[in-house]
Amino acid sequence: MHVQEWLETIPAVAVYALVGVVIGLESLGIPLPGEIVLVSSALLASQHGDINPWVLGACAIAGAIIGDSIGYAIGRKGGRPLLAWLGGKFPKHFGADQIALAERSFEKWGMWAVFFGRFVALLRIFAGPLAGVLKMPYWKFAIANVFGGILWAGGTTAVIYSVGIVAEAWLKRFSWLGLVLAVAFGVTSMLVIKSRAKKAAAKAEQNAEPQPEPVAAAAD
């Protein structure tokens, strides 16, 4: 059963709760399809008056911000051993390559990695815990977390809801085409991410190798 079809069978309050919980757990660091659930719920809201888009967006924003904050606290307390444990449990999401890519992004962009990480599936899972592990000042994390959560969760809800209102018939007609394009985009993005992750891991490993000490010049 498609996610949207399943959402149609549950009451509006349950939809609000589901969106907030799934997005919160994903932001906390658990690999879950938060974006799929949010998009499906926003589209469902555009087709059924029982679901209030404002309440839906608020629940999504709250889940994103709270989940990321909890992830930050867990990462700050757990440190590197936490990443090692997550790598053992979720090797496809928290493997050495993925962690190397995420760390490189944080080192390069700082708090902007938390902000823009909302829009990238891999960094959306990593942002909170990794910011805590890397001891990012909480005020920087909080600013990026709040604004990123509002823009991603609220913006996604608003855009999908608006598109659903003005183009419901079009979306139904081309649902399979949209699905194919989404899958193709997702696969391409994943291949690019994996390639960059391998390069980042190789570079990190190369930098970690001890350099040979220079041979002392022979005394005259």
N, C-alpha and C positions, 0 to 999 in steps of 0.2 A: 504493500500500500504506500502511495506517495505521501510525503510528509504533510502536504497541504490537505489531502483527503483525510488523513488521520486527525489533523487539528480540527476539522469540521465536526468531528464526532464528540468533542469535549466542550464543556461550558467555557464562557469567556474568562471567568476568574482563573480557571485552570490554565488557560492559554497565557495569561499574564504571568502566573507563577512559573510556568514551564520556561518561558522566555527568560525571565530573570534568573532562574536557577541554572539553566544550561549555559547562558552567557557568563554568569558568575563563576561557574566551575571551569569553563574554558579559560577565562581570564586568570583564574587561580593557578592554572598550569596543567589542567587535565584535558587531554585531546578530545574535544567534543565538537559536533557540527553547529556551533553557535550561530554562525552567519546564515546557514541554511534554515535553521529554525526561525531566526528573525525575519528573513526575507519571506518565508512561507507565511508567517503570522501577519506581516504587514500586508501582503497580497490578499490574505483571507479577510483582513479588516476592511479592505476596499470593496469587497464583494458582499459582506454581511454587516449589517448595522449593529449587531450585538457586541462587536469588539470595538472599543474606543481607541483610535490611533494615538491619542494623547496619553492615555493610561499605558498603552502598549509601549510607546517610546520611553515613558518615564521608568517603567519596569526594566527595559533593556539598558537604559543609562545607569540605573541603580545597580543592576547586576554587574555591568562592566566595571564601574568604579570600585564597588565593594570587593568584587572578586580579585581585581588587580591589587588592591590594598592588602588583602589577606595574603595573596601570593608574595607580595613584597616582604611582609612580616615573616612569613615562613622561610623565604630565601635568606633573609638577613640572619635569622637564627640558625638555620640549617647549614648554610655555607656550601662549600664545594662538595662535602659528603652527600648533600641532598641531590646535587646534579648527578653524582655517580649512581645514587640509588635510583633516580628517575631513569637514567640511561639503561639500567638493568631491567626496569619494568616496561619502559616504552622506548626500545632501541630505535624505532623508526622516527620518533619525534625528538628524543633527547640523546641521540647518539653523539659520538665525538665530532662528526662533521657538522651536525646541526648546531651544537654548542659553540664550536669554533666560529661559525658564521655569525651567530647571534652576538658573541663576545666582541667580534671585530666590528659589528655594527654599533654596539654600545660604546666601544672605545672611540670610534670615529665621530658618532653623532650625539652621544650623551643623552640628555633628556628628550631630544628630538626622536631618538630611537623608540622611546616609550610612546610618544605622541603618534608618529607615523606607523609604529608597529601595530596599531589598531587595525590598519588596513591590509596587513600581510598576515596570512594564516599562521605561519611559523612564528613570527615575532609576537603575535597576539597571545600565543601560549607562553612564550618565554618572558615577555616584558616584565611582569611583576616579580616572579621569583629571581630572575637574573639581575634585575635592578637591586634587589635586596642582597644577593650574593656579592655583587660588586660594590656594595656599600655606597650606593648613590645617595646623596643627601635627600632626606625625605621631602623637604619642601620643593625641591626640583621635581622629584617623582610625582608628588601630589598635583602640582600644576599641570604637568604633561598628562597625567592620568585622568584628571577631571575634564580638561578640554578635549583630549583625545576621545574619551568615552562619550561625551556629549556629541561631538562631531560625527563619530562613527555610528553609534547606536541611534542617536536621534536623527541624524542625517539619512541613514539607511531607511529607517522607518518612514520618514517624510517622503523620500524620493519614491520608494516602492509603493507606498500608499497612493501617492499622486498619480503615478503611472498606471496603477491598477484602476483608479477611478476613470481616467480619460481614455484608457486603451484596453479595457477588459476584454472586449471581443477580439481585438488584435492578438492579445496575449494567449487567448484560448486557441486561436487559429494556428499560431506559430509556436505553440508550447514545445513541440518536439524539436523544432529548429533551435529554439533558445537553449534547450537542454544539451543538444549536440555542441553548440558553440560554447556553452559554459564548461562542458567536459573537456573540450579541446583546449580552452584557455587554461583550465586547471592543470591539465597534464603538462602543457608547455611551461607554465609557471613552476611546477614541481621539478621539471628537468633542469630549468635554469637555476633554481635554488640548490638542487643537489650538486650541480656543477660548481657553483660558487662555494658551496660548503666544503667540497673536496679540496678546492684550491686554498681556502682559508685554513683548513686542517693541515695541509701539507706545508703551508708557510709557517704556521705555528710550530709544527714539529721541527722544521728546519731551524727556526730561531731558538728552539729549546736545546738543540744539540750543542754540547760544549765545543768551543773553538780551540784548536791546537795552540799551545803556548809557543810564542816565538823562540827560536833557538838563540841562546845567548851567543854573542860574538866572542870568538876566541881571543884570549888575552895576548897582547903583543909579546 
